Structure formats: structure tokens, C-alpha cells
Amino acid sequence: MKTILDILEQTQERYGDRTAVYDGTVSLRYGELTAAAQAVGAQLCGHIRRGEPVPILAEKSSAVLACMYGVVYAGGFYVPVNPEQPPERIRRILEVLEARTVLVDAERRAQLAEAGFQGTVLSVETFTGIRGSGTVDAADLERLRAVREELSGDDPLYGIFTSGSTGTPKGIVVSHRSVIDFIGHFTEIFGITREDVLGNQAPFDFDVSVKDLYSALFTGAEVLLIPRAYFSTPPRLLDYLCDNGVTVLVWAVSALCLVSGLKGLRYRVPEKVRLVMFSGEVMPVKHLTMWQDALPGASFVNLYGPSEITCNCTYYRIGRRYEKTEKIPIGRAFPGRTVFLADPEAPVPEDGSVWTPALITSPGATGELCVAGESLAIGYYRDPAQTLRRFVLCRLPGAEEPQRAYRTGDLAVYGEDGELYFAGRGDFQIKHMGHRIELEEIETNFMALDGVQRAVCLFDEDRNRLVSWYTGEKEPGEIRAALKERVPVYMVPSKIFRIEEMPLNKNGKIDRAHFRALLGK
């Protein structure tokens, strides 16, 4: 298979009458999804060029999924933009992309205008009712065929934005080939088939959703899109899972913990669920145990990996109960990947020259987790310097040729049992509410506010919260309200303290050690 479109059409030929996606309102069979995507592609052909990004500002839905595949039919790559984000951040994403065309739902047109977008705006609702065949004429099919002939597996498929240290979001771009390679292994290892119903928790701008959407596309399974609002009412959520026969959950840790923490599993258990996979954060053992008690016959898998390597690079099948003080391993590498630990203190060239890493292999010794092999992202969109810094050419022992590797910035150790364990971050990036966040981005936006002189932000791991201190005239409540206009809610500190003077270390920098000592108080 050369591109994702080949997979879509092959599945449509085999399972055209089976349900592909249901969002609680609109259900599309594989034949209908393919026809809708082709119709979208035909309309977009005159608006975009090959390899051009097309942001989609809308809540996830069956129609949005058709639009995503439609962008690919037109030769571009789709970029889901979460409408929960404030206009300023949306503006910056569109600025990074230099987007000329945006797909938007009716409810978000004003939000797009507020972000200052001046290009072509196309409505998602235009495609909501597209079903069946006959919606694309012969001339349209010829245009789509011409586009297909130019596409290759190395072309970009999607972009996902994550936090950036400069205050500007980073756009990670992933190719067709990377998804095809990863999902091929993923569906085979975990036995996902056309009989499965995948309960999609993650929004489309979060790459956890990639596993749901493309596992279904590869196998003919069904994707059940779970509306975001359902997670605020666990009984409604669990009724939805049970009534629609969900068999597979690929969820962020925070979503699983929300259900178990609010005692949702006491209300109703989704008994058809056979497989629960989680990622994004360290799974608290007490919450894992609640799910194991509720679903004693299900398999549980811990997944690890940043968006830059296409979803996940390691997995660990959980075969027992854990004590509350135990850590859960992140496991072994997926096929086609090489996962290794490098000495975090050793220099790494940033000019594109070959890096020979000093490998960490001793139990208990901490190293930076790096990933080589297939399914690495293309890089950061329009940011060659950052791409060169994180995606490096390295020479591993026994390898004939240097190969491309991604430095995750995560620290890990080998345990005495030989398993690999996550050990935190080696820089200012943290994991919070399933998202990777650069603390520097929060600080940059903090200090961009009127009435703020200096600011520092830390992550309180024990309480799983962001904490900030600042000097300036504004009150903490005013700061919180202003930050919500600039960054997503998950990047707004839950505790904000105003101080008279910012403590500095001997080098004249903010004394972060001083503030770290305050976290425990």
C-alpha cells in the first residue's frame, strides 16, 4: 500500500456496507465515508496544492472525518485544530502553517474570524449530508486520479500541534508511510479485527485518536466517536459505551482515571471491552486496579511514545496486579523501531553531522530515551532548526549505516528485571492532562501579559498541577483570566502566586530550586 487512500479504498471494497464511524448522530458506512471523502477532495482540488496544510476547526464528528480524508484526496495534509483553544493560539497555529484554506463548522466561524484568518473558509456542514455513490462525476474522478498519481508514502498525512518552548506551538508532520508502518504492527500485535468497536476518547488533534481511526481503517472495524461532554457525566458515558458494544479502549490515562475516580464503574461496566490501552501519563496503580477489578477478562497495555515518532514506540502487556508503590514498565519496542538510552550529559551535534551516542545499559542508570527506525515524523513544520536539533543522524553499534533517530527528552532506566521504566523529563517539558507542555511556553505567554514583569512556572508532580509565581501589578485572578485568552486550559496553572521580588541564583537566572522547594509546602 502506497498511501492511506489505498487502505481506505481497499477497506471500502471489502466492507463497504459495514459501519465505519458513528458520532452519536451521524453514522457512515465505509462506502459512504469513501464517497464523502472523494466529494470533499473534488471540491478542495481547486483550492490547495500538493503537500499543503488544511486546518480543520471543528468538534470531532463523522463529517469531520470525511473532511480529513477529503483533504488527503486533494493532495494536502489535514491539521485538526481543537476549538477549545483560545483565538490567540489558533491564530499562531494558522500563522505557523501559513494556511490559505480552512475547513470550519458553523459554530466556529466567529472564532476563526476572531483569530484573524483572511483566507478561504469552507464549511464542514457542506459535507455532512454526503452519502452513497454518484456524488463525484467523471471529471472530478479524473482530477482525483491525477492527484493520486503524484502522491507517495513520504508525503505528509497529518499535522498535530504541541507546545513550543518559544511561545509558538510546534507543528509535528507525519507521513502516510509512518502511519501505515505503525498501524500495521499495532493491529497485528493487539489482534484488532473487523468485529471490534473502538471507543474514541481523544480529540482529533491528539494523536491518541490516530490509533482509533486508522486501526479501524486497516481492519474494517467501527469507530465510535465519544462526545467530549459525555466525560463530565460518567453514567451517560458508560451507557453510551455499553449500548454501542465497545470492545477496545485506547484512551489517555486522565480519561480512564476520570471514570474510575468518579466511581463510574460502580454504575455500569462496559462488559464487552476486551482490551484497554492507555498512554499520555503514568497510570496510577490504584486506578488501574479499579479497571482490572471491573474487567477481569480484559487485557491491559501500557503504551509509551511522543507524537514525533507516530503515536507509540513501546508497549507493555500488564500481566498481574501491582502494589501502589510499584511502577509499571513502558515495555518493549514495536517492530521496526530501535529504542535506546543515551548518556544525557554527552554532547549531541546540532549541525546534522553523525552522532555516536554513549549508550546507557546498566540497571538503575538514567539515560535519555531515543528512538530510531521506521515511523518517525517528517519533522516540525517550517522549523528546520528545531527539526535538526531533535531528529538526529546517529550511528548505533553494529549498524552499517547511520540512521535517523528522535531524541525524546524523556528519561528512562532499565530496572533490575530488565524492563524499561519512564523516569521523568530531562528538560522543561512536562506531561500534564495527557499533553506534552513546554513550561517555557507558559512563562513566555505569562510575561507577555500587561502588568507582569517576571514569571516562573513549575509542575508539582505530587499534586499533578501547574504552579506559577510572578512579579507585577495584576491580581492572580486577572492573570488567570488573561492566560485563558492565550493558551489552552490545560496550560493555565491551577495555583498562581504574586510575589514582591523574583529570587535569582548566582548566575543571575531565576532560582528555580527555590521554587521547587516551595512545591512540597
N, C-alpha and C positions, 0 to 999 in steps of 0.2 A: 504494500500500500504506500502510495507516494504522499498523499495529503489526507487530512481529516475528511475532506469531501468524499474521497474514495470510500472511507469507512462508512460514512453516512449513507451513501447510495447503496453500498453492499448490504447494509443492515435493512435499508428500506426494501430492497428486493426480496430479502428473506423473511422479514417480519413486518411488512407494510401495514397490516391490519392490527398489529399489536399496539397497545398504548405506549407512547414514548415518554410523555410528560403530562402531568396533571398538577394544576396550581390551586385547586380548591374551587375553581370556577370554570376554567377552560381546559379541556383535555384534547391532546393532539396525538393521533396515531403516527407511526413512523412515515407512512406515505404522506400524510397531511403536513407533518413537520418539514419533510424534504421539499414538498411543493411550495410551502410558505417561505422557506429559506431561499428557494430559487427565485420566487417573486420579489423578495426583498433585494436579492442580488441584482436582478434585472433593473430595478429602479435605481440602485446605487451605482451601477456601472458608469453612468454618465457624470457622476459626482466625484468619484475618488480614483486615485491611481494605484497601481500595484504597490503593496508594502506600505500603504498609508494608514495611519491610525484613525479609527472612528469611535469616539467615546459614545457610550450609551448611558444616559442619565435617566434611570427608571428603577422602580422596585422590580425585583425578580418576578417573572411570570412566564407562562408558556409562549406568549407573543415575543417577549424579550429574547428567549432562547432562539426562536426562529430568526429574529433580527441579528443575533450574534453569528449564527451560521450564514445568514444572508450577507453580512459584511465580508465573510471569507469567500463566498461565491463571487463577490465583486472584486476580489483580489486584495482586499485590505486586511487589517487585523483589528479585532474588537477590543475595546478598553471599557469594562464595566466601571461606572462611577457611582458610588453609593450616594443616594440623595440625602442620606442622614448627615453628610458632611456640610460644613458651612460654605457659603458662597465664595469666601476668600480662598479656601483650599481648592474648591472646584476651579476657580479662576487660575490658580497656579498650575493645576494639572493640565488644563487646556493650554496654558502658556507653554509648558514643557513639550506638549505634543505638537504645538503649532497646528492645532486641529482646524480644519476647514469645514467639516461637516459633523454634526452631532445628531444622534437619534435621542428623542426625549418623549416622555409620556406627558399627557395633558396637564397633570398636576404639577409638573416640574418646569413648565415653560417660564414662569415668573422667576423661579430660582436660577434658571440658566441666564435670563436677562439680567438678573442682579449680579451674576458673575461677570457680566460684561461681554458675553460672547457675541461676535458680529458676523459669523459665517452662516452657512446653510443649516437650517433647522428642519429636520424631518420627523414626523410624528410616528411613534410606535403604534398608536391606535389604528393607523392606516392599515397595518398588517394583522390586526387582531382577528379579523374575521376570515382571513385567507385559509381556505381548506381545499382538499382534494386536488384533482388534476385540472388541466386546461387553463390555469391562471397565467401561464407563461407561453407566449406564442413562439413561432418558429424563429423569428428574428431575434427575440430575447435569448432563446436557447443557443443560437449561434454566437451571440456576444458572450454568453457564459462559457461556451466551449472554448472560445478564443482566449479568455482569461485563464481557464484551467490549463491550457497548454503551456502557459508561461509560469504557472505555479510549481514550486518544488518543495520538498520536505524541509528545506532550510529557510523557507520564507516564514515570517512571523505569523503566529496564530492568534495570540492574545497578549495584552499588556495588563499588568497589575501594579498599582502604585502602593509603595510602602513609605515609611518615614525616612527623611533625609537629614543628615547632620547639619546642613547649611540652612535649614529652614524651608527648603524647597523639597517637595515629595520626589522620591525616586521612582522612575517607571521601569519595571522589570519586563523584558520582552522575551517570550518563549516561542519556539518554533513548532511547526507541525511534527517534525521528526522526534523532538523531545517528548511530546505528549504520546505519540504512537509507541515509542520505545517503552516509556514508563508504564502506561496503562496496559500494554500487552503483558508485562510482568505482573502488574498489580492484580488484574482479573484472573490470571492463571494461578498465582500463589494463593489467593483467597477464595478461589472457586466461585466467582460471581458468574451467574448464568442468566438466561432469558427469563427464568422463573422468579428472579429476585425483584423486589421493590425497594429502591434506595430512598430513604427519607432524607431529603436535602435540607440541612440546617443552615449552612453557611450562605451569606450573600454572594452574588456572583463576582464581586470584587475581592473576594477572599479565596485563595487557591485551594482551600479545602473543598470547595464546590467543584473544582476540576475533576476530582476523583469520582464524584457522583455522576456528573454529566457525561463524562467520557467512558466510564465503566459501563454505563447503560448503552451508550452509542456502540461500543465494541461488542456487546453481547445480546442486544435486543431486550434488555431489562427495562423496567419502568422507573422513571424518576418522579417522586412525589415532592413537589416544592412546598415547604412548610412556611406559611406566612410568618413574618417576624413577630407580629402581635401575639401569636399563639404562645410564645415563650414567656409571656407575662402572666399566663393563666395555665398552669400545668394540667389541670383536668381537661381543658379544651384541647391542649396539645396531645395528650395521651389518647383521648378519644379519636383524634384525627389519625394518629399512628395506627391504632388498633383497627379502626373502621376501614382503613385503606390497605391493611395487610402488609405493613412494612416489615421487611426481613433483614435489612442491612442499615446500620447507622455508622456514618463516617462523620463524626462531629468534633468540634472543638471541645477541649476539656471543660471550658467555662460553661458550655451549654449542658453537658451531662451533669455537672455539679449543680447547675440551677435547678434541674428537675429533681435530683436526689436531695438537695438541700431544702427545697420547699415541700418535701415529703410527697412528691407527685406519685412515686411508685407505690405508695400505700393506697392511692385512689384506684389505679388501674395499671396492670402490667402489659406491655406490648409483647404478648407471648409468642408471636411469630418471629420475633427478632432472633436471628441465629448468629449474627456477627456484629460486634461493637468495636469500632476502631476510633482512636482518639489521638489528638495531636494539638500543638499550639502552645501548651504549657505543661508543667509537671503535674501529673494526675495525683491528687491527694488520695492516699490509700483508703481512708475511711469512705470516700465517695465511690471508689472502685468496688469496695466490699459491698456497698448497698446495691450496686448494679449486679454484682455477681450473685448476691442473695436473691434478687428479683428474677434473674435469668440464669438459673443454674445450668441450663443446657447450652448456653451461648458461648461462643469463642470471643475472647477479648485480645486486642492487639494494640500495643503502644507504637505509634508512628513518630518519626522524627525527620525534620528537614525544612530548610527555608525555601521560599518561593524561587530563589535563584537557581535551584537545582531541579525544578519542576516537582513540586509537591513534597516528596519524601525521598530520603536516601537510605534510611534504615528502618527496620521493623522488629518488634519483639512480641512473640506469642506468649501470652500470660498463661502459665500452666498450673498456678497454685494461688493460695491466699497469701497476702503479705501482712506483716505486722506494721503497725502505724509508723514506726520509726525506720522502716526499710525503704530503700529506693528501688524504683522499677527501672531495669535496664532499657536502653534505647535500641539494643539488639544488633542484628547483622545487616550488612549492606544488601540492597536489592541487586539482582543480577545486572551486569553491565556497569556497575559502579565499583570504585575503589575508595573506601573510606579510611583515612589515616590521621594520626595525631602528629602535629609538627610542634617543635620547640617554639613557644610563643615569644621567647626573648631573642631568637635568632633573626637577623635581618632578612627581609624579602625584597628583591628588586622590584621597582615600580616603573621601570622603563621598558618592560616587555622582554627583557633577557631571561634566560632559563634559570629557574630556581631549583636548587637541590636541597630539599628540606631535611632538617635534622629530625629524624623520626623519634617519637616517644612510644616505647613499647612496654616499659616496666609497670607493673601494677601499682596504682596509687600516685603515679607521676602525672601531672596535669599537662595537657597539650591542646593546641588549637585544632579543632576538628575541621578537616579539609576533605573535599570530595572531588574525585577525578572520574573520567569515563563518560558514558552517554547521558543524555538528558539535561546537560547544563543549559541555562538560559543563554540567549544571544548576548545579553548584557543589559546595561542601563541606557534607556533611550536618550539620545542626544547628550550623553555624558561619557565620552571616551576616557577621560582621566579616571573617573571612578570605576569604570569597567576594567581598565588596565590594573587598577590597584587591587581589585578583589578577584578578578578572573586572571589567573597567572599561568604561565607555561612552566611546568615542573618536570623534573626527571626523577622518577621513582626507582628504587633498587630493582634490578633485573629487567627493567623496561628498555627496549631497543631505541625507542624514540621518545622525546619529551611529549607530554600530553597536557591538555588544558585542565586546570583544576580551579575550584572555587574555595576561597578561604572564608569560612562561615563567621568567624569572630566568636563562635561558641567554644567554650572549654569543655573538655571531657576527660575521663580517666578510665583505665582498664581496672576492673575490680579483681580481687583475688580469685574470683570464679571465672575470670577470663572474659566476662561480659563488659560491654561498653556502657558508661554511665555519663549522663549530662552533668556538668559541673559549673554552670553559670556562663556569664559573658566575660569577654576579655577587654571590652571597651565600654562606651557609653550607651550601647544599645541594650534594651531590656525586652522582656516579653510580658505583656500585660493585657488581660482580657482577650487572649489569643492573637494579639497583634505584636509585631516587632516594632519597637518605638526607639527612635534616637532621642535621648534626653536633651541633646543639643538643639534639636528642632523645637522642643517645648521652650527651652530657655531663649532661643532666638525670637520666637513669637511673643514670649513674655516681655522681653526687653524692647520689642517694637511698639509696645503699648505706651500711650502718653501717660506721663506721671510715674514711670518706672525707670530707675537708674540701673540697678544690677539685679540679677536673679540667678538662683541655682535650683535645680530640680534633681531629686534622688528617688529611687524606688525602694520602698520599705517591703522587703521580701516577706518578713514575718507576718505582716498585716495585708500583704498583697495590695498595696496602694501607692500612688504617687504623692510625694510631698515636696512643696516648694517654699522657699524663703526669698524675700525681695526687699529692696530699699526703694522708697518712693513715697508719693503723697496719697495715692489712691488707697481706698479701703479694700480688704480682701474680697468682699462681695462684689465690688465693682470690677476687680481683676478677673474673677471667675466668669462674670457675665461677658466681659470683653474677650476673654480667651475662647469662649464658646463660639464667638463670631469668626475665629481664625483657624481653629483646629477641631478635629473630631472630639466627641465627648470622652472617648477612652484616653485622650491625651490631656484632659483637663485634670490637674491634681485635685485629689479629694481633700487635702489639707494645704492651706496657703497661709503663710505667716509673714507679717510685715515686721522688719527689724530696723533698728536705727542705723546700724553700720555693718557692712559686709566684711567678715573676717578674712584675712589674706594669709597665705603661707609665706615662707621665707623668700620664695621666688616671685612674690607679688601676685600670685594667682589666687583665685577663690579657694579657701581652705575647705575642701570637700570632706576631709577627715573630721573636721569639727562638726559638720552637719550629719555625717554618718553616725557619730557618737550620739547625736540627739534622737536618732530614729528609735533607739531602744527605750526612750523615756516616755 
